[in-house]
Amino acid sequence: MCIIASILITSSCRLIPMIVMKQLWQCDRFEFYLLIITWLLCIFFDGAAGLLIGSFLSFLKLSKLTSEAQMLIDNLEDYQPSGDKKTLMSVELEGSLNYINTVHFETQMLDKILDESPDFIVINLTSVRFVDMDGLLSLDKVFKKKPD
């Protein structure tokens, strides 16, 4: 059993070249640490469990990165013929609006509405690829918020 264990440890150490580890260290520290954690779990705990945990952590990072929405907010002032000054808040979203980023979107929008108190709000969703139920509820809260 000792000989088989030494063969498995040696082969698992040689699976990842040092060049890849150096590149990961320079480019993405999270991926480097994920590699080390997965390797340690595979060696000292269980190979299948280590791969599952490493894959799950990598999936969580990837899903967070792909679900972030980019938000651009512009405030415009318009003068009406009656001499009144009306403000328009224009918000453009890009990406997706889902359970991961709706809290950030909603908080940022409601804070902007309280700070600026615009007369009109336009939310451009033409570049949004996906909106889930949490995103719809967040949009509903923003639409129901009336500026003072």
Secondary structure, 3 states (H helix, E strand, C coil): CHHHHHHHHHHHHCCCCHHHHHHHHHHCHHHHHHHHHHHHHHHHCCHHHHHHHHHHHHHHHHHHHHHCCEEEEEEEEEECCCCCEEEEEEEEEEEEECCCCHHHHHHHHHHHHHHHCCCEEEEEEEEEEEECHHHHHHHHHHHHCCCC
